[in-house]
Amino acid sequence: MDPEPDPFDEVLPLFPLPEVVLLPHTVLPLHVFEPRYVEMVEDAARGRGLLGLVFLEPGFEADYFETPPVRRIGCAGRITDLEARPGDRYDLKLEGVRKFEILEEVGESPYRRARVRWLVDRNENARGEKADLAVERLAALLDDSARARGDWPVSAELIPAGIPFAGKVNALCAAARLDADALQGLLELRDVYARARRLARILEERRSARERAARYRPHLPEDPAAN
């Protein structure tokens, strides 16, 4: 059962990672090899199977093996497809379950743990024409980006059937090839329509940049070193 949005009812093991962001209703493959995180995965697998993935702040390298700062908003994921590998390593998938906010870090452990408050976004379960149009707009923009890269458009395949509006938007966010900081910014928005609008704006800005580049390309010299 997914965690209920009780404000003070969960202590999560924290999995701080650089350049990686998990959103609810999306799936993230991971390879775990650091001893502290191997222990964390094993402990979690014996319990509810939940890990709290959080984004490391820039500059984390100086304090990586201690407690570098992380963003306060993260996403709890449930461990699936756990496979032990030689050398005390694990391959697994983390299925995004629910957003949370870190209230405080607690306890002594080889890995970090925190008391969290579950977060519920506005319009997570929106239905109707407005929600459908928002998803269709994002899918069309992603297909446009795929064609520009020479890829086959597959945005419809990225949206699993039967998931709520938030899941559809989040799946398209995860497929948009954003840098981690931009994806974290989308995660932190508290309204799913706002998330959809921001992603649409990012994709439209990309399209505008491609169109500007296409207009100027015929006027560029054949020799890049030429003035």
Buried (B, 14 or more C-beta within 10 A) or exposed (E): EEBEEEEEEBBBBBBBBEEBBBBBBBBBEBEBEBEEBBBBBBBBBEEBBBBBBBBBBEEBEEEEEEEBEBBBBBBBBBBEEBEEEEEEBBBBBBBBBBBBBBBEBEEEBEBBBBBBBBBEBEBBEBEEEEBEEBBEBBBBBBBBBBEEEEEEBEBEEBBEEEEBBBBBBBBBBBBBEBEBEBBBBBBBBEBBBBBBBBBBEBBEEBBEEBEEEEEEEEEEEEEEEEE
